Amino acid sequence: MRKNIVAGNWKMNLTLQEGIALAKDVNSRVSAISPKCEIVLGTPFTHITEVVKTVDAPKISVAAQNCANKVSGAYTGEVSAAMVKSTGAQYVILGHSERRAYYGETSETLKEKTDLALANGLLPIFCIGEVLEEREAGKHFDVVKQQIKEALFHLSAEAFGKIVLAYEPVWAIGTGKTASAAQAQEMHAVIRGLLKEQYGAEVADNCTILYGGSCNAGNAKELFSNPDVDGGLIGGASLKAEDFLAIISAF
Ligand code: 13P
């Protein structure tokens, strides 16, 4: 059975002290309930070690928001998958649309990052999603399928089993414009169909596919009630414990 996950992506927000305070708050609130999903805190690199030390509720783990596409060496400013792993993080968010758009990440570099993440025992939360013009041109299914094929279909079925996918339509990120539950379900079903063609029914059924893009306490329940929507990747609403907990409680 695939797992449900609610993952926060803090992006480039919160100082170390603010991040620790938020992690503490989320941790104590989660400890007080029995969440029906796994919870992941996607923090800046600088915060990971302290956040890992701060959280001890059974279902919480920590993610980096990126890792390098090189093993080690003279790559000033980069952080390797091995370094991320050594902090105690279990997950790494890869291929976020902001990284694709602002830092020129391509399927080729994402393929390398995915391989290094897996080789170092990290679980990738791999993001895909179309921009508005692509949806309006009716190309959204093809765009998303292509992103998955190019960066991930070199993986064996066993390796692919470690991937969490996050469908994040770019037009819904930070805009307050959520995909409707029907739009999310439609895309997630197409993605699962593609995985079935490539890897068979078992791998497809076991793959957790998250929705991201203006997901909040008000719409999470409807989104998560769809058969192929297994949770959310949450930006803005993950920055306040109360909002994030309300989304976790939507399961
Ligand atoms: P928002 O929830 O702020 O729209 O961000 C979504 C996102 O990009 C998560 O990775």
Boltz pocket constraint, residues with backbone or C-beta under 6 A from the ligand:
constraints:
  - pocket:
      binder: B
      contacts: [[A, 9], [A, 96], [A, 168], [A, 172], [A, 173], [A, 174], [A, 175], [A, 176], [A, 212], [A, 213], [A, 214], [A, 215], [A, 233], [A, 234], [A, 235], [A, 236], [A, 237]]
      max_distance: 6.0
